[in-house]
Amino acid sequence: MLKKHISHYLTYILLAFAVAIPAGAQSLTGEEIMKRVDKNRIFDKIEYNGKMVIKKKKKIRTKSMHIYGEGEEKAFIEFTNPEDEGTRYLRLSGELWMFFPDAAEVVKISGHMLRESMMGSDFSYEDMMDNEELLKKYSITIVGSEVIYAGEG
């Protein structure tokens, strides 16, 4: 199921990126496109407040969070929405820990648990804490192309 979501995620990224490419530049290879995508999504250092809306059947949950990261080695997420306030995730050198304020407990997440759903979303812990280049993780092949909007004139 996670591979399906990652596949859809990559398809949307490539589709969105393909629409933004000028008409004369459509001869880019899959690797060239992914290098451009990675250039936009990989960071040396980042800090922001984010929101994740989770829709499951008729139920909608909103998670707000403060996120900080440095390269591939360090990431920190603290949830700020009332239901999860104080829940924290810390990744250092490939290891991931969770802190639950209600239990005042720190739990290390490893192995198959890294691929489990984070906070009930479709993203895994790996997905949410990742800053690795997609080109290092996937083989890219363009299987076709389609003009979605050619513009007027």
N, C-alpha and C positions, 0 to 999 in steps of 0.2 A: 504494500500500500504506500509506503514512504517513497519507493522508487517511482511510483505513478505520480505522486505529488511533485517530486523533484523533476521528473520528465516534463510535467505540465509547466512548472516554474521556468525551466530552461527554454521551453517552447515560447512562453510569453515574453521572456527576455529577448530571445532572438527575433521574434516577430516585432516587438516594439522597436528594437534596434534597427531592423531591416526597414521599417517605415521611415525612420529618421535619416537613412542613408540617401544622399542625393542620387538622382537617377543615373548619372554618369559613373557612379562608384559601385554599381551593383555586381561587379565582377570580383568582389572580395571573396576570399576563401573562408571556410568555417573557422579556421584558426585565427585569421585576421579579425573576424567579427568578434570572437571570444576574447581576443587580446584587448579590443576596444571596450567590451563589456567589463572585463576585469579592471581595466584602467579606471572605470567609473565607480566600481564597487569596492575595490581593495583600498585600504587606508593604512597609513603609518600610525596615526593617532586620531581618535574620534570620541566625541562626547555629545549626547543629545537626549532629549526626552521623546519617547515614542508611545504609540498606542497600537494595540492589537485587538481587532474585533473578531471574535470567534462565533461562527454561526453553525449550530448543530441542530438540524431539523427546524423546529420553530423557536428554539432558544437562542438568544443573542447575548453574549457576554463581552464586556470590554475590559481589557487589561491595560493599565498605563504603567510606564516604567522609565527609569533613568538608566542610560547605558553609557559605559565607558570602555574603550578598548585601545590597545597598543599592539600593532602588528598581529602576527599569528599566535603569539605566546600569552597575551594577557587580555582578559575580557571580564567585565563586571556588569551585572544587571540587577537592579533593585526595583521590585514592583511597588507602585505607589497608589494603586487603586485600593479602596477600602477593604475589599474581601481578602486581598493578598498582601496588604501593606507590610513591608519589612521582609518579605521573602526575597532571598538573595541568591544569586548564582555567581560563582567565581571560577574562572579558568586560568590556570597558570601552567605553562609548559605542557600542555596536552592533558592535564588532569582537571576534572570538574567537580566542584563541591556545591551543595545546596545548603542554605540555612533557613530553617523554619522557625519564625519567632514564637509561635504558639507553643512549640515543644522545646524551644531553646536548644535545638539540636542541629548539628552539622552532619550532613550525609555526603559521602563520596559516591559519585556516579561513574560507573565504568562498564566496559564490555558492551553487551547487548543493550543495556539500559540507556546508553547514549543515543540509541536509535528510537527510543520511546517518545511518545507525545509530550511536549512541554506545555504545561498549564492547560491541557485539554485542547490544544490547537493541532493543526495539521503539520506543524513544524516539530522536528525532533530537537533534542538538546544540541546535537551536533550542528543542525541547520542554524539555530539561533546564535550559537557562539562561534561560528566559523568565519574565518577571514582568509581562507586559502583560495588561490586562483582556480577558477573553474577549469581552465585549460589543463591544469595538473591532475584534475580528478576525472575528466571525461574525454572521450574521443569524439571529435566533432566531424560530422559529415552533412553536407547540404544535400538534401534529397529532392529538392525542387524549389521553385520560386514562383511568386504570383504578385502581380501589381495590384495593390489594394486601393491606392488612390494616386492617380497620376497628376491630379491638379488640372486647372483650367489654363488654356492658352498655350 
